[in-house]
Amino acid sequence: MADFAPGPTGTDEVLFALDGSLGRILLNRPRAINSLTRDMVVAVRTQLLAWEQDDTVVAVTIEGAGERGLCAGGDVRAVRDAHLAGTSGGVDFWADEYVLDAQIAEYPKPVIALMDGIVMGGGLGISMFADARWTTERSRVAMPETIIGFFPDVAATYLLSRAPGEAGTHVAMTGATFTGADAVHLGLADAVVDHARLPELVRAVAAGGPVEPVPAGAATSEGSALAAAHDWIDECYAGEDPGAILRRLRAHDHPDARAAAEEISLRSPLSVAVTLEALRRAEQATSVREVLETDTVVARGLLARGDFDEGVRALLVDKDRQPRWRHDTVENVSRAEVLSVFSG
């Protein structure tokens, strides 16, 4: 077993090990499903820089401690607390997180992400740009930000805007949770492997074996429910008008389309409109870093408009699930207000 220990910054919230030729990163907040803190982000950034210069390290894994998942996202309660306290802590966290996401996307050595169990929000930011992205039969993946008055950041729109048809638009606007096979269909993962095989696959790479995005015997997008639903998804989510999308979903014959409309109606209307705009802009982006620059502006814009604080309150603080959004419906969100979020 690898000898995991704190890295150069000293935090025990993320641990590191050298295992043969493999550098291993273990997110170590299992009770919080390894949600990212700023200390964790800085520690991983620092260790990756060190391993980049270490010729004995030929590949890197990103793993999560415990049985519940790789990472449930960023610590949004801490971001909200910092904002309400009038400090820059929340914005600073996003800045550091986005630098890490770009670092992983551009890392000169192969990165393997073990996307087992829950992988959401910032958990996708540190995994979906890896060179080998392994989900399992236990994977539950999502970018659920619209339910807390935010948007799919961490450059998720770069990949979601390039997913087949409008599948990426569906999962971004609804925040729906999906499977490993769906993640492969969306382009967020490469393979679905048996959970029990993960240690064996890691050992093989540590022993000098190749980094294989789709290991022998692994599945890909077979059985993807999103792929099977492409007809109504592509029909309903076309275009740039969130109100029109919602009307088509509500009027559609398929019950899943009407259920999606109900889900979207519970999300922050401003977040839903901003998410659609972010997706359409990301289609034209030429790099992950370009999308992260836009995400930085949008994150600040949404933080300043109140729905994020309210969404986190309703879901994670008071847990009453009764958010009071700025707008009653997405139709009441003006185009000018959406554009203002992107203007800084």
C-alpha positions as CSV (number, residue, x, y, z in Angstrom):
1,M,0.0,0.0,0.0
2,A,1.2,3.5,-0.8
3,D,2.6,5.5,2.1
4,F,0.4,8.7,1.9
5,A,1.6,11.7,3.9
6,P,0.9,15.5,3.9
7,G,2.7,17.5,1.2
8,P,4.9,20.5,1.3
9,T,2.2,22.8,2.6
10,G,1.5,20.6,5.6
11,T,-2.3,20.2,5.4
12,D,-3.7,16.7,6.1
13,E,-6.8,17.4,4.0
14,V,-5.0,16.1,1.0
15,L,-2.2,13.5,1.1
16,F,0.4,12.4,-1.4
17,A,2.5,9.3,-2.1
18,L,5.2,8.1,-4.5
19,D,4.2,4.6,-5.6
20,G,6.8,3.3,-8.0
21,S,6.7,5.7,-11.0
22,L,3.3,7.1,-10.0
23,G,2.6,10.2,-8.0
24,R,-0.7,9.7,-6.1
25,I,-3.0,12.5,-4.8
26,L,-5.5,11.5,-2.2
27,L,-8.2,14.0,-1.3
28,N,-8.7,13.4,2.4
29,R,-11.9,14.9,3.7
30,P,-14.1,11.7,3.5
31,R,-16.8,13.0,5.9
32,A,-17.3,16.0,3.5
33,I,-17.0,13.7,0.4
34,N,-13.6,15.3,-0.1
35,S,-15.1,18.8,-0.9
36,L,-12.3,21.1,-1.8
37,T,-11.0,23.8,0.5
38,R,-8.5,26.5,-0.5
39,D,-5.8,24.7,1.5
40,M,-6.4,21.6,-0.5
41,V,-6.2,23.4,-3.8
42,V,-3.0,25.2,-2.9
43,A,-1.4,21.9,-1.7
44,V,-2.3,20.0,-4.9
45,R,-1.0,22.9,-7.0
46,T,2.3,22.9,-5.1
47,Q,2.8,19.2,-5.3
48,L,2.0,19.0,-9.0
49,L,4.7,21.7,-9.6
50,A,7.2,19.6,-7.7
51,W,6.4,16.4,-9.5
52,E,6.6,18.2,-12.8
53,Q,10.3,18.6,-12.2
54,D,10.8,15.0,-10.8
55,D,11.9,12.6,-13.5
56,T,11.0,9.6,-11.4
57,V,7.3,10.5,-11.6
58,V,5.9,9.6,-14.9
59,A,2.2,9.8,-14.2
60,V,-0.2,11.1,-11.5
61,T,-3.5,9.9,-10.0
62,I,-6.2,11.9,-8.4
63,E,-8.2,9.8,-5.8
64,G,-10.7,10.3,-3.0
65,A,-10.5,8.9,0.5
66,G,-13.4,6.9,1.8
67,E,-16.2,5.1,0.1
68,R,-18.5,7.9,-0.9
69,G,-16.8,9.6,-3.8
70,L,-13.9,11.4,-5.4
71,C,-15.1,14.9,-4.6
72,A,-18.5,16.5,-4.1
73,G,-17.2,19.9,-5.2
74,G,-15.9,23.1,-3.7
75,D,-16.7,24.1,-0.1
76,V,-19.5,26.5,-1.1
77,R,-20.5,27.1,2.5
78,A,-17.1,28.6,3.1
79,V,-17.4,30.7,0.0
80,R,-20.7,32.1,1.2
81,D,-19.4,32.7,4.7
82,A,-16.5,34.7,3.3
83,H,-18.8,36.8,1.1
84,L,-21.2,37.5,3.9
85,A,-18.3,38.5,6.1
86,G,-17.1,41.0,3.5
87,T,-13.8,39.3,2.8
88,S,-12.4,38.1,-0.6
89,G,-12.0,34.5,0.6
90,G,-14.6,33.1,-1.7
91,V,-13.3,34.8,-4.8
92,D,-9.8,33.9,-3.8
93,F,-10.8,30.2,-3.6
94,W,-12.3,30.3,-7.1
95,A,-9.2,32.0,-8.4
96,D,-6.9,29.3,-6.9
97,E,-9.3,26.5,-8.0
98,Y,-9.4,27.6,-11.6
99,V,-5.6,27.8,-11.7
100,L,-5.5,24.2,-10.5
101,D,-8.0,23.1,-13.1
102,A,-5.9,24.7,-15.9
103,Q,-2.8,23.2,-14.4
104,I,-4.3,19.7,-14.6
105,A,-5.6,20.3,-18.2
106,E,-2.1,21.4,-19.3
107,Y,0.0,19.0,-17.2
108,P,3.0,17.6,-19.1
109,K,2.6,14.2,-17.5
110,P,-0.4,11.8,-17.8
111,V,-3.0,12.4,-15.1
112,I,-5.5,9.7,-14.2
113,A,-8.7,10.6,-12.4
114,L,-10.5,7.9,-10.4
115,M,-14.1,9.2,-10.8
116,D,-15.6,6.7,-8.4
117,G,-18.8,7.5,-6.4
118,I,-19.8,11.1,-6.2
119,V,-18.1,13.5,-8.6
120,M,-19.7,16.9,-8.7
121,G,-18.9,20.5,-9.3
122,G,-15.3,21.2,-8.5
123,G,-14.8,17.4,-8.4
124,L,-15.2,17.5,-12.2
125,G,-12.9,20.5,-12.4
126,I,-10.0,18.3,-11.1
127,S,-10.9,15.2,-13.1
128,M,-12.6,15.9,-16.4
129,F,-9.5,17.3,-18.0
130,A,-7.3,14.4,-17.0
131,D,-5.7,12.1,-19.6
132,A,-7.5,9.0,-18.3
133,R,-10.9,9.5,-16.7
134,W,-12.2,6.3,-15.1
135,T,-15.8,6.2,-13.8
136,T,-17.3,3.1,-12.2
137,E,-20.7,1.5,-11.8
138,R,-21.0,3.6,-8.5
139,S,-20.3,7.0,-10.2
140,R,-22.8,9.7,-9.6
141,V,-21.8,12.8,-11.6
142,A,-23.3,16.3,-11.9
143,M,-22.8,20.0,-12.3
144,P,-25.7,20.9,-10.0
145,E,-24.8,24.6,-9.6
146,T,-28.1,26.1,-10.8
147,I,-29.8,24.8,-7.7
148,I,-27.6,27.1,-5.5
149,G,-27.8,30.2,-7.7
150,F,-24.5,29.6,-9.4
151,F,-23.5,28.1,-12.8
152,P,-21.4,25.2,-14.1
153,D,-18.0,26.7,-13.6
154,V,-14.5,25.0,-13.6
155,A,-14.7,25.2,-17.4
156,A,-17.3,22.5,-17.5
157,T,-19.1,24.4,-20.3
158,Y,-16.0,23.8,-22.5
159,L,-16.8,20.1,-22.6
160,L,-20.6,20.3,-22.1
161,S,-21.0,22.6,-25.1
162,R,-19.2,20.0,-27.2
163,A,-21.3,17.0,-26.0
164,P,-23.5,15.2,-28.6
165,G,-26.6,17.2,-29.5
166,E,-27.9,19.2,-26.5
167,A,-27.1,16.7,-23.8
168,G,-24.7,19.1,-22.2
169,T,-27.3,21.8,-22.2
170,H,-29.8,19.5,-20.4
171,V,-27.5,18.5,-17.6
172,A,-26.1,22.0,-17.2
173,M,-29.5,23.7,-16.9
174,T,-31.2,21.1,-14.8
175,G,-28.2,20.1,-12.7
176,A,-29.2,16.5,-13.1
177,T,-27.2,13.7,-11.7
178,F,-26.0,11.1,-14.2
179,T,-24.0,7.8,-14.5
180,G,-20.5,6.9,-15.6
181,A,-21.8,5.8,-18.9
182,D,-23.6,9.2,-19.3
183,A,-20.3,10.9,-18.4
184,V,-18.6,9.1,-21.2
185,H,-21.4,10.1,-23.6
186,L,-21.0,13.7,-22.6
187,G,-17.2,13.6,-23.0
188,L,-16.5,14.1,-19.3
189,A,-15.0,10.6,-18.9
190,D,-13.3,7.9,-20.9
191,A,-14.4,4.6,-19.5
192,V,-16.6,2.8,-17.0
193,V,-14.5,0.2,-15.0
194,D,-15.5,-2.1,-12.2
195,H,-15.0,-0.3,-8.8
196,A,-13.1,-3.4,-7.6
197,R,-10.6,-3.1,-10.5
198,L,-9.3,0.3,-9.5
199,P,-6.5,-0.8,-7.2
200,E,-5.3,-3.3,-9.9
201,L,-5.3,-0.6,-12.6
202,V,-3.4,1.8,-10.3
203,R,-0.8,-0.9,-9.4
204,A,-0.2,-1.6,-13.1
205,V,0.6,2.1,-13.9
206,A,2.8,2.3,-10.7
207,A,4.7,-0.6,-12.0
208,G,5.5,1.2,-15.3
209,G,2.5,0.1,-17.3
210,P,0.9,2.5,-19.9
211,V,-1.8,5.0,-19.0
212,E,-4.8,3.8,-20.9
213,P,-7.9,6.0,-21.1
214,V,-10.0,2.9,-21.8
215,P,-8.5,-0.1,-20.0
216,A,-9.0,-3.5,-21.5
217,G,-12.4,-4.9,-20.5
218,A,-13.8,-1.5,-19.6
219,A,-17.1,-0.2,-21.0
220,T,-17.7,3.2,-22.5
221,S,-21.1,4.8,-23.1
222,E,-23.1,1.7,-23.4
223,G,-26.4,2.0,-21.6
224,S,-26.3,5.8,-21.3
225,A,-29.8,7.1,-20.6
226,L,-28.8,10.5,-21.9
227,A,-27.8,9.0,-25.3
228,A,-31.2,7.2,-25.4
229,A,-33.0,10.4,-24.7
230,H,-31.4,12.4,-27.5
231,D,-34.6,12.9,-29.5
232,W,-36.5,15.0,-27.0
233,I,-33.3,16.6,-25.5
234,D,-32.1,17.8,-28.9
235,E,-35.5,19.1,-29.8
236,C,-36.3,21.0,-26.6
237,Y,-32.9,22.5,-25.8
238,A,-32.0,24.1,-29.1
239,G,-31.4,27.8,-29.3
240,E,-30.4,30.7,-27.0
241,D,-33.7,31.6,-25.3
242,P,-34.1,29.8,-21.9
243,G,-37.8,30.8,-21.8
244,A,-38.4,29.1,-25.2
245,I,-36.5,26.0,-24.0
246,L,-38.7,25.8,-20.8
247,R,-41.9,26.2,-22.9
248,R,-40.9,23.4,-25.3
249,L,-40.1,21.1,-22.3
250,R,-43.4,21.8,-20.7
251,A,-45.3,21.1,-23.9
252,H,-43.5,17.9,-24.9
253,D,-45.2,14.5,-24.9
254,H,-42.3,12.8,-23.2
255,P,-42.7,12.7,-19.4
256,D,-39.0,13.1,-18.9
257,A,-39.1,16.4,-20.8
258,R,-41.9,17.7,-18.5
259,A,-39.9,16.5,-15.5
260,A,-36.9,18.5,-16.7
261,A,-39.0,21.6,-17.0
262,E,-40.2,21.2,-13.4
263,E,-36.6,20.8,-12.3
264,I,-35.4,23.9,-14.1
265,S,-38.3,25.9,-12.7
266,L,-37.0,25.2,-9.2
267,R,-33.5,26.5,-10.1
268,S,-32.4,30.1,-9.9
269,P,-33.8,31.8,-13.0
270,L,-30.8,34.1,-13.3
271,S,-28.5,31.1,-13.0
272,V,-30.4,29.1,-15.6
273,A,-30.2,32.0,-18.1
274,V,-26.5,32.7,-17.4
275,T,-25.8,29.0,-17.7
276,L,-27.3,28.8,-21.2
277,E,-25.3,31.9,-22.3
278,A,-22.1,30.5,-20.9
279,L,-22.7,27.2,-22.8
280,R,-23.2,29.0,-26.1
281,R,-20.2,31.2,-25.6
282,A,-18.0,28.2,-24.6
283,E,-18.8,26.6,-28.0
284,Q,-16.6,29.2,-29.6
285,A,-13.8,29.0,-27.0
286,T,-10.4,27.7,-28.2
287,S,-9.1,26.5,-24.8
288,V,-10.0,25.5,-21.3
289,R,-8.0,28.5,-20.0
290,E,-10.2,30.8,-22.1
291,V,-13.3,29.4,-20.5
292,L,-11.8,29.6,-17.0
293,E,-11.2,33.3,-17.6
294,T,-14.8,33.8,-18.5
295,D,-15.8,31.7,-15.5
296,T,-13.9,34.1,-13.2
297,V,-15.9,37.0,-14.4
298,V,-19.2,35.2,-14.2
299,A,-18.5,33.8,-10.7
300,R,-17.9,37.3,-9.4
301,G,-21.0,38.6,-11.2
302,L,-23.3,36.0,-9.8
303,L,-21.8,36.3,-6.3
304,A,-22.7,40.0,-6.4
305,R,-26.3,39.4,-7.3
306,G,-27.4,37.4,-4.3
307,D,-28.9,34.2,-5.6
308,F,-25.7,32.2,-4.7
309,D,-25.9,33.3,-1.0
310,E,-29.6,32.4,-0.9
311,G,-29.2,29.1,-2.7
312,V,-26.5,27.9,-0.4
313,R,-28.6,29.0,2.6
314,A,-31.7,27.1,1.4
315,L,-29.8,23.9,0.5
316,L,-26.9,23.6,2.9
317,V,-27.3,26.0,5.8
318,D,-31.0,26.3,6.9
319,K,-31.9,23.3,4.6
320,D,-35.4,24.5,4.1
321,R,-35.2,24.1,0.4
322,Q,-37.2,27.2,-0.1
323,P,-34.9,29.7,-1.8
324,R,-36.2,33.2,-2.5
325,W,-34.7,34.0,-5.9
326,R,-34.2,37.4,-7.5
327,H,-36.7,36.5,-10.2
328,D,-39.9,34.5,-10.2
329,T,-39.3,32.9,-13.6
330,V,-36.6,32.7,-16.2
331,E,-38.9,34.7,-18.5
332,N,-38.4,37.6,-16.1
333,V,-34.7,37.6,-16.5
334,S,-33.8,40.3,-19.1
335,R,-31.1,39.8,-21.7
336,A,-29.4,42.9,-20.5
337,E,-29.0,41.5,-17.0
338,V,-27.6,38.2,-18.3
339,L,-25.0,40.1,-20.4
340,S,-24.1,42.3,-17.4
341,V,-23.0,39.2,-15.5
342,F,-20.4,38.6,-18.3
343,S,-19.2,42.2,-18.4
344,G,-17.4,42.2,-15.1
